[in-house]
Amino acid sequence: MAHPYAPMGGSYDDRVVGIVVDEFLRAGWMVGTFNFRGAHGSKGRTSWSGRPELDDYTSFAAFFMHYMSYLRPRITCDLNLAPDQLPTPSNQSESSSAHDDQSPIVILGGYSYGSLILRHLPPVPTILQPFSAPVTGTAADEIVLRARRLADQSNLGWINLARDETRARRKSRAGHESRPPVTMGGEETSPEKRRSSRDVRRSLEGGTRHEIKTRLRSLSHRRRESHEPMPRSEAKSATITMPDVRYLLISPLTPPISTLAAPALIHRFWSKSKDDHQDVLGKHVSLAIFGDQDAFTSAKRIRDWSEQLKAEPASRFTSVEVVGAGHFWIESDVEVRLRSALKEWESAVR
């Protein structure tokens, strides 16, 4: 979910972005937010063209789709594994094959300036193409490696939770059985490794979607931590499943504001001529939510654009106009109606 214009205070902590995140987390979705360059202390600064921000969104979208593809929430737990040890690929084969048969649903969203960048994203196959076989050391390679590493950490958290639950059930069934005559103790690992194991378990304990969200958020503005290098052959061997994509736009900007915010991206998007970006939105399940009292957009222009998209053959685009709502969704009762529109659409697209 992309945020508003950074020079005006926009970041992934934006209130409206938080409303969207809250609704989808409550509905059971995994949600990723990020900062555009220069936002909320992130490196770099906001561009005057919008093209670097388009690269930011493309990079995070590719990262997030790879991360989801590597997750194995139903992986089989082996009680013989150490707490910080992942199963070998052969142990994951059955779970992986079942997981990869299904195309995950991915919603690409944006609010305000974020929706402006979203509208100019290329099709998802084009986004993912540079990451299919990245050259070692390139930005694409680093993104794939980071996605795999974070997914491994999440998988490890789920394994440890499953192991703890299994052991707790066994102890419960055992009841008050007598203790063995010999008590065995000691440690098989060095103190350094034991501390590492405890740190891993503390950082991953719980494994909830909120913790995953926090890890994804931190990716955009924290310096890369030093980790042991991952074998390059492992990172290059995985092929992800192409997701089923939907688009969500909230308070999309219209000229002249959109032209000032990202002049290099504004060609004929709001004109009546056919446009490749409109084709992307129209051919996928998409929703635009906007208010009729938005000072940063023209409600009439969005209405005309929405009707044009809906009139396209096999269009899957819908729109919701909220009476009385401004750009920041702070008017009386408009947040309730925004949440209601999100809930209704979410239940239809899941």
LINZIQUI-V995479 format. One record per backbone hydrogen bond with DSSP energy under -1.0 kcal/mol. NH is the residue of the N-H (numbers start at 1). CO is the residue of the C=O. If there is no record, write none. Layout:
# LINZIQUI-V995479
nh->NH co->CO
nh->NH co->CO
This chain:
# LINZIQUI-V995479
nh->2 co->109
nh->8 co->5
nh->9 co->6
nh->10 co->5
nh->14 co->11
nh->18 co->14
nh->19 co->15
nh->20 co->16
nh->21 co->17
nh->22 co->18
nh->23 co->19
nh->24 co->20
nh->25 co->21
nh->26 co->22
nh->27 co->23
nh->28 co->25
nh->29 co->24
nh->38 co->43
nh->39 co->36
nh->42 co->39
nh->54 co->50
nh->55 co->51
nh->56 co->52
nh->57 co->53
nh->58 co->54
nh->59 co->55
nh->60 co->56
nh->61 co->57
nh->62 co->58
nh->63 co->59
nh->64 co->60
nh->65 co->61
nh->66 co->62
nh->67 co->63
nh->68 co->64
nh->69 co->65
nh->70 co->66
nh->75 co->72
nh->81 co->78
nh->85 co->82
nh->96 co->92
nh->97 co->93
nh->98 co->94
nh->99 co->95
nh->100 co->96
nh->102 co->99
nh->106 co->244
nh->108 co->246
nh->110 co->248
nh->111 co->2
nh->112 co->250
nh->114 co->111
nh->116 co->112
nh->117 co->113
nh->118 co->114
nh->119 co->115
nh->120 co->117
nh->121 co->118
nh->127 co->123
nh->128 co->124
nh->129 co->125
nh->131 co->128
nh->132 co->129
nh->138 co->135
nh->142 co->138
nh->143 co->139
nh->144 co->140
nh->145 co->141
nh->146 co->142
nh->147 co->143
nh->148 co->144
nh->149 co->145
nh->150 co->146
nh->151 co->147
nh->152 co->148
nh->153 co->149
nh->154 co->150
nh->155 co->151
nh->156 co->152
nh->157 co->153
nh->158 co->154
nh->159 co->155
nh->160 co->156
nh->161 co->157
nh->162 co->158
nh->163 co->159
nh->164 co->160
nh->165 co->161
nh->166 co->162
nh->167 co->163
nh->168 co->164
nh->169 co->165
nh->170 co->166
nh->171 co->167
nh->172 co->168
nh->173 co->169
nh->174 co->170
nh->175 co->171
nh->194 co->190
nh->195 co->191
nh->196 co->192
nh->197 co->193
nh->198 co->194
nh->199 co->195
nh->200 co->196
nh->201 co->197
nh->202 co->198
nh->203 co->199
nh->204 co->200
nh->205 co->201
nh->207 co->204
nh->212 co->208
nh->213 co->209
nh->214 co->210
nh->215 co->211
nh->216 co->212
nh->217 co->213
nh->218 co->214
nh->220 co->217
nh->222 co->218
nh->235 co->231
nh->236 co->232
nh->244 co->104
nh->246 co->106
nh->247 co->285
nh->248 co->108
nh->249 co->287
nh->250 co->110
nh->251 co->289
nh->258 co->254
nh->260 co->256
nh->261 co->257
nh->262 co->258
nh->265 co->262
nh->271 co->268
nh->279 co->275
nh->280 co->276
nh->281 co->277
nh->282 co->278
nh->283 co->279
nh->286 co->316
nh->287 co->247
nh->288 co->318
nh->289 co->249
nh->290 co->320
nh->292 co->322
nh->293 co->325
nh->302 co->298
nh->303 co->299
nh->304 co->300
nh->305 co->301
nh->306 co->302
nh->307 co->303
nh->308 co->304
nh->309 co->305
nh->310 co->306
nh->311 co->307
nh->312 co->309
nh->315 co->312
nh->316 co->282
nh->318 co->286
nh->320 co->288
nh->322 co->290
nh->325 co->322
nh->334 co->331
nh->337 co->333
nh->338 co->334
nh->339 co->335
nh->340 co->336
nh->341 co->337
nh->342 co->338
nh->343 co->339
nh->344 co->340
nh->345 co->341
nh->346 co->342
nh->347 co->343
nh->349 co->345
nh->350 co->346
